[in-house]
């Protein structure tokens, strides 16, 4: 369930609220599930709107989901903006721990984009070679 | 004390073999390869622009916090993680695939990884 509302004032900032459980059910685990969240929130955050992710009813949260949904945001959005615009609601303690580790890992990963691109390209070439 | 014991097994090429291919170190000892795989951010999966590689590190942290035990046999490597130990050694005979034994305390007191409130910014 999603809703978009506008705050008062002249900024016309919108708020996108996503009930994660509506997309994932009780378990938010896979990269693909995370990608679906990312696809919705990434353009909103790029446009400097507010996003609220509500994890009510989500009992299991795994790192692949968070890598795709949240970690990936650090590729092209500044941490300051994410701290200002993105809020996590009703995230269980174990999910909070995993999220902090995911964010640390993503920061390390995106800190060296040249290396990352080179490694990704190389691995892709190698895996295509193996499959062929 | 309630204990939960889990075993997960597959018959793939094993972790050291994938790590050697990924790092292009054909002679890397199995023990070093499996130690590498347990580091945060280590992955042999094509990442396609998304950071990954946290699964084994998170599992290791969880087992330590729980004061449980994890044993892994994979392609000539053996690893042991418990409350006080973390060791990775070469192991013969080699297990062709990957086998993980996990023992966890299932009492609630051991369950949470982190319960304290943390008001630090997320990013």
Boltz contact constraints between the chains, C-beta under 6 A:
constraints:
  - contact:
      token1: [A, 63]
      token2: [B, 54]
      max_distance: 6.0
  - contact:
      token1: [A, 63]
      token2: [B, 58]
      max_distance: 6.0
  - contact:
      token1: [A, 67]
      token2: [B, 50]
      max_distance: 6.0
  - contact:
      token1: [A, 67]
      token2: [B, 51]
      max_distance: 6.0
  - contact:
      token1: [A, 67]
      token2: [B, 52]
      max_distance: 6.0
  - contact:
      token1: [A, 68]
      token2: [B, 50]
      max_distance: 6.0
  - contact:
      token1: [A, 71]
      token2: [B, 51]
      max_distance: 6.0
  - contact:
      token1: [A, 72]
      token2: [B, 50]
      max_distance: 6.0
  - contact:
      token1: [A, 79]
      token2: [B, 123]
      max_distance: 6.0
  - contact:
      token1: [A, 82]
      token2: [B, 123]
      max_distance: 6.0
  - contact:
      token1: [A, 83]
      token2: [B, 121]
      max_distance: 6.0
  - contact:
      token1: [A, 83]
      token2: [B, 123]
      max_distance: 6.0
  - contact:
      token1: [A, 93]
      token2: [B, 112]
      max_distance: 6.0
  - contact:
      token1: [A, 93]
      token2: [B, 114]
      max_distance: 6.0
  - contact:
      token1: [A, 93]
      token2: [B, 115]
      max_distance: 6.0
  - contact:
      token1: [A, 94]
      token2: [B, 113]
      max_distance: 6.0
  - contact:
      token1: [A, 97]
      token2: [B, 113]
      max_distance: 6.0
  - contact:
      token1: [A, 97]
      token2: [B, 114]
      max_distance: 6.0
  - contact:
      token1: [A, 101]
      token2: [B, 54]
      max_distance: 6.0
  - contact:
      token1: [A, 103]
      token2: [B, 123]
      max_distance: 6.0
  - contact:
      token1: [A, 105]
      token2: [B, 40]
      max_distance: 6.0
  - contact:
      token1: [A, 105]
      token2: [B, 41]
      max_distance: 6.0
  - contact:
      token1: [A, 105]
      token2: [B, 51]
      max_distance: 6.0
  - contact:
      token1: [A, 105]
      token2: [B, 54]
      max_distance: 6.0
  - contact:
      token1: [A, 106]
      token2: [B, 51]
      max_distance: 6.0
  - contact:
      token1: [A, 108]
      token2: [B, 41]
      max_distance: 6.0
  - contact:
      token1: [A, 109]
      token2: [B, 51]
      max_distance: 6.0
  - contact:
      token1: [A, 120]
      token2: [B, 47]
      max_distance: 6.0
  - contact:
      token1: [A, 123]
      token2: [B, 46]
      max_distance: 6.0
  - contact:
      token1: [A, 124]
      token2: [B, 46]
      max_distance: 6.0
  - contact:
      token1: [A, 127]
      token2: [B, 46]
      max_distance: 6.0
